[in-house]
Amino acid sequence: MTLATREVRWGAAGKMIVDGVTLQATPGRVLGLIGPNGSGKSSLLRLLCRLRNVASGVVTLDERDIAVVPRRELARRLAFVEQQATTEIQLSVCDVVRLGRTPHRAALASWNGADEAAVNEALARVGLTERHDQLWHTLSGGERQRVHIARALAQEPSELILDEPTNHLDIQHQLSILGLVRRLGITCIMALHDLNLAAMFCDEIALLHEGRLQAAGTPDEVLTAEAIQRIFGVAVAIGTGASGRRHIEYLIEAERRQP
Amino acid sequence: MSHAAHGPNWPARVAIALASLVALTVSVALAVTIGEMRIPFDTALRALGNGLFSLDFPVSAIQQGVIFDYRLSRALMAGLCGGALALSGAILQALLRNPLAEPYVLGISAGASTGAVAVLILGIGIGGMALTVSAGAFIGSCAALAVVALLATGAGGASDRVILAGVATSQLFNAATATIVTTMASAEQARGVMFWLLGNFGGVRWPDLWIAAPVAFIGFGICMLHAKALDAFAFGVDAAASLGVAVTRVKVVLFATTAVMTAVMVSIVGTVGFVGLIIPHAARFLVGSGHARLLPACLVVGAIFMILADILSRVLVPQQILPIGVVTALFGAPVFALILYRARRPA
């Protein structure tokens, strides 16, 4: 068992942003959240890790309501990677990854061998071992996102939640970040913008629109031409890519008129 | 930060603690011997022995009084004040994620002075009970903090807005103070208040230290308990919360702690600007940005800076004592400009 939501609602300024979503992640698999801008993806992710409190409904972790789980205990299970979190403080790569040990350390505990091992392993898993002492400000966007993932891994979570981790990255880094997430082998829930990347890297996909869950299932089940037309308002032709995964081709006006 | 530096390296810690103690002692010794009345170092030592350990060295009563009751209490107060303000600056910079945040810039000092002046001149009390000046200052600093928070949230909550909110708050509370002083105070009171507002260690006596010392040290302890939580704020509030930090509780506790520390220091010595700004940056330069080291460094460096600044305020203009706020602004304003300039550079 892992993260699940039941009839979750949340709003801000009198507007429902997440409106009755019931969803379940599968342990060890990658669940992608897709939907147009403002469909409630980011808000749903924040409800999943209790950065916002649900207005109604319940989020459960192993069938336990996360509202009653102490914050630190939750942080040892769930890790969260934001879109583009940055800082003005002078920090090195390992300083940032060390932050991931925060929920594992008591207020006055000193740094111990287990902490050091977790940090080194996390850095190795994202392929940044050599960048250990490099300054955060000197990293590229893709490297920064890798460091954030390493920081999340240092929390030793069983569930990783990522909010559009590939936003503003070039295609090479998008692919390498998503490939990395896929290889982690822990339960991942991530919001994604690009439908083809979602089809390539997610085991399951949940489609959101105006705060409501429209469809959930495998990419083949969810990413139909009809659903994409209805929700994103674009015409597409669905094919099979070289990888054997679903490939979505966007049709622009001119092509539609002369088939 | 190097690898090995993260284990508990006891010899290094002891060495640093000893070096800090020596530096502090030297600063205090300088503060005690330098001044209008020239007193030889050995006389000063004897006077200290008399005062601290009830020894019976032959020291003239005037020299004894100047050294022990006037200069020593003043130097120790300067140290406590500098340490507490630097600590407050470091906390505010971390929580608000803004390198320019500090009690003076955010108007918390201005709020504290309004509260203090209201008690001093108007004799405001609650339910028939007279308030102490410190309590008035605390209420004022909390009010200022609330106004800053309200304005900053109303302006979009971005971390750069908080400085603008601080400017507005300072103006508001300074206007309130000026109103109270000009309409309610006698000419003599007004002169005293204006001098005190710029920061003045002249009136400090031992009883002031019995308030300031516990506040500074307990405040330091509370901050140290939250050192790891403060580190977790580096990438923002959501990042801190997702690392298991109880964000709201930590913010309330630490904002209250900085409000108390600022209020007590302001009520005793007046508004002293920029210490909370310069010292955390200098300390970060020395020990890095991890709060477990940064906070003790702020306490020590802040104390030494303020003691030296106080000496400077007494010797810069012969026969006169400059307000301490003028001396700290002399150093602080250029540093403020420098940080502003550096912050403009794209990261």
HADDOCK unambig.tbl for C-alpha pairs under 7 A between the chains (distance, minus, plus):
assign (segid A and resid 51 and name CA) (segid B and resid 238 and name CA) 6.40 0.50 0.50
assign (segid A and resid 51 and name CA) (segid B and resid 241 and name CA) 6.62 0.50 0.50
assign (segid A and resid 51 and name CA) (segid B and resid 242 and name CA) 6.95 0.50 0.50
assign (segid A and resid 71 and name CA) (segid B and resid 244 and name CA) 4.86 0.50 0.50
assign (segid A and resid 71 and name CA) (segid B and resid 245 and name CA) 6.82 0.50 0.50
assign (segid A and resid 71 and name CA) (segid B and resid 246 and name CA) 6.65 0.50 0.50
assign (segid A and resid 72 and name CA) (segid B and resid 244 and name CA) 3.99 0.50 0.50
assign (segid A and resid 72 and name CA) (segid B and resid 245 and name CA) 6.73 0.50 0.50
assign (segid A and resid 74 and name CA) (segid B and resid 244 and name CA) 6.89 0.50 0.50
assign (segid A and resid 75 and name CA) (segid B and resid 242 and name CA) 5.93 0.50 0.50
assign (segid A and resid 75 and name CA) (segid B and resid 243 and name CA) 5.35 0.50 0.50
assign (segid A and resid 75 and name CA) (segid B and resid 244 and name CA) 4.88 0.50 0.50
assign (segid A and resid 79 and name CA) (segid B and resid 242 and name CA) 6.54 0.50 0.50
assign (segid A and resid 80 and name CA) (segid B and resid 242 and name CA) 6.18 0.50 0.50
assign (segid A and resid 85 and name CA) (segid B and resid 235 and name CA) 5.77 0.50 0.50
assign (segid A and resid 86 and name CA) (segid B and resid 235 and name CA) 5.59 0.50 0.50
assign (segid A and resid 87 and name CA) (segid B and resid 234 and name CA) 5.87 0.50 0.50
assign (segid A and resid 87 and name CA) (segid B and resid 235 and name CA) 5.37 0.50 0.50
assign (segid A and resid 89 and name CA) (segid B and resid 234 and name CA) 6.83 0.50 0.50
assign (segid A and resid 90 and name CA) (segid B and resid 289 and name CA) 6.84 0.50 0.50
assign (segid A and resid 99 and name CA) (segid B and resid 232 and name CA) 6.10 0.50 0.50
assign (segid A and resid 100 and name CA) (segid B and resid 243 and name CA) 6.65 0.50 0.50
assign (segid A and resid 102 and name CA) (segid B and resid 228 and name CA) 6.83 0.50 0.50
assign (segid A and resid 102 and name CA) (segid B and resid 243 and name CA) 6.16 0.50 0.50
assign (segid A and resid 103 and name CA) (segid B and resid 243 and name CA) 5.86 0.50 0.50
assign (segid A and resid 103 and name CA) (segid B and resid 244 and name CA) 5.34 0.50 0.50
assign (segid A and resid 107 and name CA) (segid B and resid 225 and name CA) 5.79 0.50 0.50
assign (segid A and resid 107 and name CA) (segid B and resid 226 and name CA) 6.79 0.50 0.50
assign (segid A and resid 107 and name CA) (segid B and resid 228 and name CA) 6.66 0.50 0.50
assign (segid A and resid 108 and name CA) (segid B and resid 225 and name CA) 6.65 0.50 0.50
assign (segid A and resid 110 and name CA) (segid B and resid 7 and name CA) 6.94 0.50 0.50
assign (segid A and resid 110 and name CA) (segid B and resid 8 and name CA) 6.67 0.50 0.50
assign (segid A and resid 111 and name CA) (segid B and resid 6 and name CA) 6.17 0.50 0.50
assign (segid A and resid 111 and name CA) (segid B and resid 7 and name CA) 5.75 0.50 0.50
assign (segid A and resid 112 and name CA) (segid B and resid 7 and name CA) 6.89 0.50 0.50
assign (segid A and resid 137 and name CA) (segid B and resid 347 and name CA) 6.06 0.50 0.50
